[in-house]
Amino acid sequence: MSTEGPAPGGEPSGVDLARVALRAAKEAARARGDAAQQKKQARRGGLRSGARADGRDPMALGSAINRLITERGWEAPAAVGGVMGRWPQIVGEDLAKHCVPQRYDEDERVLVVQCDSTAWATQLRHLAPALVARLNEDLGHGRVRVIKVLNPGGPVRRYGPLRAPGSTGPGDTYG
């Protein structure tokens, strides 16, 4: 005869009670062991990465940079920086040799470009509307509103017999 299962009166027998108590003791021991293991790992310098991927695993440099750009809200400045790096392809080699982008004001949406002569500055001013359209095509509509063209800055001439008071030299006639 087997004494497994509840007794004929519907109450669990001694063997059933022993099994339930054993199962509860095993679960309690497993829980204590898991807690002790976590404490031990925490003392050793944190939880260790296992075989499965989690948020603590290293990531590729490109992914890390893209995540940083997104988290910090640097999409527009990064895009404009990319355009500054591709400036010769956007404006052409000839214009790129004489006109160099200096900075981008994100609040005003103005790209400031320095030219090495007044002739090239005039040329860039004539091409500015087309360049703004081209840049907005690359960056997204409205990223660049205006291209501000700076004339060349000549050297400051401090000495000489024919110097007018308040003059900064030959560079003060540009602009």
Buried (B, 14 or more C-beta within 10 A) or exposed (E): EEEEEEEEEEEEBEEBEEEEEEEEEEEEEEEEEEEEEEEEEEEEEEEEEEEEEEEEEEEEEEEEEBEEBEEEEBBBEBBBEEBBEEBEEBBEEEBBEBBEBEEBEEEEBBBBBBBBEEEBBEBBBEBBEEBBEBBBEBBEEEBBEBBBBBBBEEEEEEEEEEEEEEBBBEBBEBE
